[in-house]
Amino acid sequence: MEEEYLKRWRLILGGNEADGTGITLTQEEQRIDQSLEAVYDSDRRGGLGSSAPKVSRWLGDIREFFPQTVVQVIQRDAIKRLNITSLLTEKEMLETVVPDVHLVATLMSLSRVIPEKNKEMARQVVRKVVDELLRKLSAPTQQAVTGALNRSARRRNPRYNEIDWKTTITKNLKNYQPEYKTIIPEVRIGYGRKRKAMKDIILCLDQSGSMGTSVIYSGIFGSVLASIPAVSTRMVVFDTAVVDLTDDLQDPVDLLFGVQLGGGTDIARALTYCQGVITRPQDTVLVLVTDLYEGGDAREMRKKFVSLVNSGVQLIVLPALNDDGAPSYDKSHAEFLANIGVPTFACTPDKFPDLMAAALSKQDIGMWISQNIKST
């Protein structure tokens, strides 16, 4: 057992003569050591260089030695520490790499420089991640949102063709008449007349480079929300310009490839566009995903925030929508938003469906945050 601990320390320390463990590694352990050394001690070993075949062999090694969750972390560190981002435009790399949400964010930032012959391979990598996220997030989102809308639309004593019989029977079980083997529906529950869209949702996404994983999760949620007939969903992305990607919501891969990560930030311009497409402010939820680092007119941005709130729009600001931990964001703008009653907080993907349900049913979002979001 002691030797096993020493071997782990030997791998952590990197094998320099001063590591002090005195441990000799087997041939396979030396391969593990070399695969870690290429990333975490690259100054001594020269790293992975700029050769796609060499990087692909290294990717094969770490996939052999480590579980997928660890591979994703090492992969992410290699891209960041060794600046091998450009190699992700190579087919050989795209075939070998382990897909995850951070890799998709990197591919999105490279979408305009990926060679045409390799774009289909890049789309396949993105598709794997998107499909997995849809499997995890689609059902909870649909259930939370439709449940909230059904509850808000429920009405007492509806017309015959508007009765929700299952809920009505449950509500009147106490009125069961054994001699007649029937229930007297003293209280009738219904959902009222169905409208094409009971609520409008706008997801407005900052596509600056730091928001990569948040944009991916937002795109997935946007596609799921667009599949729910009871809500009308619009997707808007911005940097210094504003692009409406609503038409791409049916295919989240097309949506993500329509996003160009990087560039400046003009939140005021994005809010102006969103305000221009809002037709029912009292029935609109606007989710702004941004770190609030305004590169445009900050005073105009604040005026837009106030105007939206005064019009009746339910505004929610998320500095992050991901699992990456506490985000960096402009605290002074967040404080201003708090003073006008707008919640500003980081949200993890697993909490987002419940957040949308709370917003659509006009619950107190401040109370929801205190019950669901850990302070950071």
Steps between C-alpha positions, in 0.01 A plus 500: 500500500784737591669433164174579319478836678863573415435418134213747494721767654769414246250559216378824660852635551599421145812292548756770552807380684393702801166326541644295788284193456764259368225316307563326170207487260399210278495549122124570502534741793772681309255548212246645745771728638596618151139571402457721809845654460412616148236732647602579856879511463520608138794739551727205574367264236401738222131430537299357212637727233285596203468158336148362464620136482702546819203656679271222376735234639507688831118513504494126444733449796299707747179326389668169572622598846225722644118501527312730266432769761873528570581493127275802450684694772846412362383582147369839613829576681703403193301732274543786747860445615660391173304719262412211266161646416588531132548122478128454564444602140680181392294192410738268683449692823123522459480122458699437820390765746247424776198732456379713789335838544832687534629346177181608324560856625851488351369366167240777493776758536685333209195445277610757241850359459419128490577380145189426297603134460509458880182687592280192484733321740485800736120495479501131597707582808256776595202275425621238751509756779170661399318166484628404844393834649158473336450155653578639844324835485205469263251308716557701823463828310183400319343363818587804710386757244177330389414423862541864597291619207225247566476609861489867409230436238280282720155641567204403714160403351607500136277425205435134426754475217767666719480258795812320614323178599794331672558793737125553547442137601794509742371820656151353549580151629352599835166535321486137387146354526524119556133431426529665159866402445580849386668823608316828527726761338427776747814685390604489135860573405607605152782666312300766320519564130830399349703774340780449252754645743420588858842653570788649302859412588807682371844355564756776438856367499831679531732319256827643629767233543460457876133402459565188286352222713210723608411560135500125433262421786283798405481373143390156620232646726388732222445205268304310765283803582433554130346153487234594760188640325383692808798737485646711222879493521748739341879465504720810464881508518720806510850641521529849351229395252171317559393184316160333529545121478136407567468326163781261599336384824372183335858371465728588792812405301415758233425742780838452667689528173316827444664640813841663463668511841731791569495870427363794696178544696215747444226403744307824446463425128381145573241627748379756246444221248319281752276787606408552137370144455303483827127529433358375832727630778276372780528147356871512410799350680835638383803296610821696442811281520799732539784586735382866489838630384354763269723618219241742366300771673456390864261784581278406205511135609371594846224715348391199292492281810269747674279539191455125464412454867255791495326355196421179691759269345635239742875550466751244631877546463733199514876569506540128430286203398742212546677275753830691491478649848474861615516736199670836465256786435459874551386538861398867466253424219370201695442725801309746280281217374432383854386851592236492226385151598680295235665178624858445383651159579687208349279201420600141438331310214317264737326798668405686183174308427366580847612861462301535178198338664520749787536794262214392273266457797613841635639370827729713713837430334688639800333239718571231240869596500522480881354149488692364200825685439801479730661835571843548344 
